[in-house]
Amino acid sequence: MSLTPADIVWYNPTYDIGVIIDKCGEFPNVPLLGIRGGISYNPTLARRQFGYPMKNKPWNLSLAGEFYLNQEDSSGRREKFEQAWRAIHRKDRNQLGKKSDIIHESYT
């Protein structure tokens, strides 16, 4: 039994505030800090959850992820993640475009 697009709730309008965090500081993705390390998520891919589907494939550069573990963090990654949150780049409805429930072929 496989999942279909109808099985996944991509968007809940209750959580729509009209603004998303697009990137933080020098990172092309949004860095997230945890108690054991850090990782990043790609807001371009996550936009589908907010009702803004991709029309074209994303650039491979924007898909690069970030990851570190606290005990092995000799490169100062945690400090870079913290500094990035001081320079948040947001996008609002005007920059994101028109909402749509259409699933484009390049996205699937």
Buried (B, 14 or more C-beta within 10 A) or exposed (E): EEEEEEEEEEBEEEEEEEEBBBBBBEBBBBBBBEEEBBBBBBBBBBBBBBBBBBEEEEEEEEEEEBEBEEEEBEEEBBEBBBBBBEEEEEBEBEEBEEBEEEEEEEBE
